[in-house]
Amino acid sequence: MKQVIAFPQLGSYFQPLKKLVINLTNLPVMEMPPITKKTITLGSKYSPDSVCVPFKYNLGNFIEALDAGATILFQAGGGCRYRYYAEVQETILKDLNYQFKLIQIMEKDRLRFGELYKMMKQLNPNLTKRTFLHQVLLAFFYIYYLDKIEDYIRENIGFAENEQSFMRLKNQFLTACNQTNSLYKLHRIYRSYQKKFKKLPLHKPKHCLKVGVIGELYTAIEPFATYQLEKVLASYHIQIKRFTNLSYLLWKKALHMPFMRFKTRKYCKYTLGADGLDNVYRVLWLKKHGYDGIIHTKPSGCTPEIGALPIIMKAAKEKQMPIIFLSFDEQTGVEGLHTRLEAFYDLIQLKKGENK
């Protein structure tokens, strides 16, 4: 039987992760269908009621992939209840009579490269340590450059003369990155597209509205999980700051954690789990850097974020930062979301006018 690999969708990261997996395994990676309402409906149908929403999205991704012919599934793991996803999802899918192999990339809370190499070596016996290290390093830089490009887009697309020009240029950047296995050429591509993005015409006022998006990682990174929240905010001509991305999760978080613990010592005596402490720190950062409001997103039932909410509310109140809390599940309605965002926009616009 021909082996085909599949893994859950996560924002724009399919391209660098696909490139990495193909180069390490020499096996084809399935082009995952875009996440739709069908994805979450499928995942919800076969998931335990109490499980968090990202689990349901991932399970829906897997069912769609298996129906399309996938034979090997990758799941990450680590963090909060995410560390248990792989085992539970494997049991559910096998109870549904699917035939496949599931590989959990992180069995503990951190990515260990020795373990990852052994996993990939099982799929590709010809894989050498040199090739493995080169491809992993290439993927890290690809992800880092992609995150830098997306940061620029997030801050400026709401003021673009032509919004589609940003997305076309981003797709061209991804295509160019996919065509090289050279770290030097990858860096050249990034520098080149950095300049191209800065040449795109903008109509951005000096004192525009600025909003920070904080919260749970999946609802931060996967656009469908929040019904294209960032796109909606951009339509209001808002500069957006989002902290959580793969660069942050893979290496920046560990480096920043001691500093964040120090800065939040007034509010937190321990890390709260997942990104709880991180989000308390982000309230302080956004106030210091002159942002006008904060949007906190989470899936319904996300235990670490529920624990962090009272502390985030206290910090936001003390810093006089407008904040709105958005919780998402399979029943969330787009219309209600837009109504709340419109009200929040009116609030921060009024507050900014009063402070001028």
Order of alpha helices (4+ residues) and beta strands (2+ residues): beta-alpha-alpha-alpha-beta-alpha-beta-alpha-alpha-alpha-alpha-beta-alpha-alpha-beta-alpha-alpha-beta-alpha-beta-alpha
